[in-house]
Amino acid sequence: LKQRRRPPTRLREPAAVAAPPPCPRPAGVGPVAEMAVLHWEVVARHVRAPLLPMRLSAMLAAVVGLVGFCPAGGNWLLQCSSCVDQAYFADDKIKENVRDADLAVLMGQLKQLRVREFDHREDEFYNKFFSKRQLGIMAQEIQPIMPSAVAFLPERRWTNAKGVSNMTKNVMLLRDSHLLMAAIGSLQYLAQKAEYWDTTIEKLDKDMISVVEEQQDNRRKREQMLDQIVRTVAKVEVLQFSHTKTEEGIVRLEADVQRFKTLSDDNHAAVVLGLDDVRNRTVRQDMNIQAFKDEFRAAVEREARADLVEKRKDSEAGLEIALVKRSIERLRWEEEQKTILLREEELRKSEDHSSKLHGARVAKEMEKKKALDMELMSEQELSNMRQEDAKQKGEKELLMLRLQSDERRAEMGVQEAIEKSKIEEEAKIRAARENEDVNTRHMQAEMQEKRAQMLAAIKQTAEIASSWVYNVYSSPSNLLMGIGSIICCVGGVYLMREMAVLLREQLNKRLGRPSLVRKTNRKTFFTEASTWVLRKLRLKKQHGAEFDDVVLHPKLQEQVMRLADATRSAKKRRMPLQHAMFYGPPGTGKTMVAQRFAEYSGLEYAIMSGGDVAPLEEQAVTELHKLFTWVHRSRRGVLLFIDEADAFLASRKGTGMSESLRNALTTMLYHTGTPTSQFMLVIATNRPGDLDSAVLDRLDEAIEFGLPDMDARSQMVQLYFDMYIAKPLSISWRRPPDKDAKVAEGKRPAVADANGAKKGIPPATAPGLVPGTAPGPPAPAADPLGADVDESALKEAARRLSGFSGREISKLFTSLQTHVLYGLQRNEKGFKRLPKSMLFEVVDSKVKEHDKTAEMQVSGYNYEVQHSNPPSVPATPQRRKPMEMLPAVIAA
């Protein structure tokens, strides 16, 4: 629907597919029918063929063709051009009351339609060309959902395959135009939804992108700030280390310079000594050379001789040896210089290595310090958050103190006004007492004056009346006029009274609550305003305290409160309300929880019974429509609670359901098929297995209300004791003086009696035993049953009431109230008290009645001879365990 409209393209039929043969026209076919057939062929070929499914177009062509077979004079449908659906005509002159259709309703109706596959039972003429197995919609199923889509024809004539004409009376016809327009409306509804979703998603995407960008920007800024802090700290550390190393290097350099000076001095002295030695050696060598020269000169002189030649050779060898020694000394001095240089190089390398190690150590220390700084920053953030929480908490406490001070100031102002009014009233009373004689004389004078005026008025009135009566009876015309006026007045009064009754009935029918609603809390504006004022004055429970006096199992209460909170915030979240089912044994508080649920979630509630629908018979559907119309007029939303829902929402598989109940069930399914935020359906039943599957499919939550356990029974016993015994009769049960005192294991707590002596509380009596007796030898210090009821007695009563529902416990305490009142009448002393014997007597009798009722449900009632028991010893009930009787009760 969002795409741009494209120009229609002509569809070509395949060349291999042959066109269907034209329908034969029997004799007697009228011109209007022929025109309708031709019109349909043109429309189906050029317009509707690319749009409608083949099955629907084939069905419509068959309907138009069958209408065309009817004779012109035998069927009234062929006497006018209205045999074609008016929805296909574009003439706006014959249309009125034009308005937009409710697209959501059309969507809900289409959801409920069921497409069926069926076989034609009759062999009609067009079955030669089409298969008998086709798809379609049953008119009987679509009529309660979409009544406007079904038309009733008085008769239908059709021809079978052999050419024999047949006729069927009262035929239901589907309007394909209505279905087509409903489909178009549903597509428009989906398109609107899709557009809204796209807009919402785009807006959310933009918001999320801006939020993510802002978060990334903040994260980037925090990281940059942390990097700057770390770099600054690192630079400071490096500068400090460099400064330290520089000082250390300067000190070390001074020591090295001093050492180098000392070493250079030693080396200079050694070199000087070496030079002196070399100089001495050179002098000796020069002397040796000079001696050698002399010897050589002498030897030359004696060269001729053979021994001189040998000497010359020896001297040459000695000279070579001296030159070699001199070169060796020079090499030794050079090696010493190289050794000094190598030592200095090794010293420099060792210093560089130590500086590198120090740099690595500093880097590791910087990393550790950075990690510690990060931890410190996180701790600071946590401390800031804690400080902020403490600040908010302090502000809340300050606001509470201010509120309390304002309330106290208001109470003091009210008390001051009361005291002031009391003083003024007392002053007025004192003044009236002091001036009593003056006031009495003034009142007597006023009374006498009023009496004289009244007597004069009565006298004047009697004279006027006597003159009127005389004038009336003296003239016949006046008499007739008076009688006629009296008759007209009486008739007018009677007519106005009847019109007022009729107007009240019409207003109740149109504006009042429906007849199916037994109880509701729908309030007017003035009632809501008065409720708000009472809550502000703390004369009524505040909103949110509806479940304070309701005793439920913890898991059940958590489930109910979760659903109540979700319902309370559903309209804010623009979410539909959830339907629920409360099921469980009778008397477990389903109706009460539904009422408190509606008040807590801010909804109005309307309670109806499923048994009220069946007596209405044909009017049940109308009353249900009125009920849901009334529900949709609510501003806050309605919680519709149906008690005993299995009475008319039972399964349709059974054969005992009447047609009216079936129609009522279908109407109920129609109104609850679409999720809505206007009403919440809550059904209560004791037999959830009997409900229809479609009803169960419409329920979002199923909550089981089981029988209360020991803790719940103890709370109920204390609650109903305060409600029926303590408050109305001013009888309180004895509580232990110190609840926090721990009693040693194996010992019973002691309670002081009237004389001050301590007696032990008797152990809890087992079910089925007479109160005050226990199996085995009796205890030496047993507390008598004549003592007043205390906390242990109420707990014992709760233990004996295993298998009882909340309603049975409530009825038990109303019965106990009658016993207490009867005992007060017989009590001669006149003081009110409730002994344990009376409590256990009533509890045991109710337990016996409960077990007897369960046995009667299983095996019926057997007449027995009633034996009277002594009044002091109650009858001993032979109680069976509830779990043993449960299968038999379920089977019954």
Secondary structure, DSSP 4 states (H G I P E B T S, - for coil): --SPPPPP-PPPPPTTSPPPPPPP--TTB-HHHHHHHHHHHHHIIIIITTTS-HHHHHHHHHHHHHHHHSBTTT-GGGGSGGGS-GGG---GGG--S-----HHHHHHHHHH--EEEEE-SS-BGGGGTS-SEEEEE-HHHHTTT-GGGEEEEEEEEEEBTTS-EEEEEEEEEE-HHHHHHHHHHHHHHHHHHHHHHHHHHHHHHHHHHHHHHHHHHHHHHHHHHHHHHHHHHHHHHHHHHHHHHHHHHHHHHHHHHHHHHHHHHHHHHHHHHHHHHHHHHHHHHHHHHHHHHHHHHHHHHTTTSHHHHHHHHHHHHHHHHHHHHHHHHHHHHHHHHHHHHHHHHHHHHHHHHHHHHHHHHHHHHHHHHHHHHHHHHHHHHHHHHHHHHHHHHHHHHHHHHHHHHHHHHHHHHHHHHHHHHHHHHHHHHHHHHHTHHHHHHHHHHHHHHHHHHHHHHHHHHHHHHHHHHHHHHH-HHHHHHHHHHHHHHHHHHHHHHHHHHHHHHHHHHHTS--TT--EE----HHHHHHHHHHHHTTSSPPTT-TTTT----HHHHHHHHHHHHHHHTTTTTT-PPPPEEEESSTTSSHHHHHHHHHHHHT-EEEEEEGGGTGGGGGGHHHHHHHHHHHHHT-SS-EEEEEETGGGTSB-TTSS---HHHHHHHHHHHHHTSS--SSEEEEEEES-GGGB-HHHHHT-SEEEE-----HHHHHHHHHHHHIIIIIHHHT--PBPPS-TTPPPPTT-PPEEE-TTS-EEEPPPPPPTTS-TT--SSSPPTTPPPTTSBPBHHHHHHHHHHTTT--HHHHHHHHHHHHHHHHHHHHH-SS-----BHHHHHHHHHHHHHHHHHHHHHHHH-----PPPP--TTS-----PPPHHHHHHHHHH-
